[in-house]
Amino acid sequence: MSTAVVILFGLLGGLAGAIQSQALGFMEGKVGTLASTFVTYGLGGAAVGLVMVALGGDRWSELRSLPWWVYTAGILGLFVVATLGMTTARLGLGAGLTLFTSANLVIAAVIDHFGWLSAEVRSLDVRRAAGILLVALGTWLVVGGTTPSATN
């Protein structure tokens, strides 16, 4: 797959993430964190199940060879969905996603730098560190004046 296609998918994923986060925030305000997370994962699980049946599944036999920590992805995903719904419902979409993206970037840089979780080592150089500092400043600017709403 070409780099351009990968970048396009990254951009489309970001667009989908913003729309999903707004939907989560709206749903969170109406039905609460647990119900909105359940609906999101329930429908998502059903959808991927149907796609797997239609396309013939995947490489299930290789699951046994994976390290233990990969199985935390589902639980971590529940936490991601719940916190996106919670923060966007109370702080707004821009502030909620800014917090999420900032924290995501910082831990990603640490994981890359140390090569944790089987990541290829990508040292934290001055340029990347400056970018992270700018994101932190931007987060402060976007979130700093946000007043949480009284949603649940």
Secondary structure, 3 states (H helix, E strand, C coil): CCHHHHHHHHHHHHHHHHHHHHHHHHHHHHHCHHHHHHHHHHHHHHHHHHHHHHHCCCCHHHHHHCCHHHHHHHHHHHHHHHHHHHHHHHHCHHHHHHHHHHHHHHHHHHHHHHCHHHCCCCCCCHHHHHHHHHHHHHHHHHHCCCCCCCCC
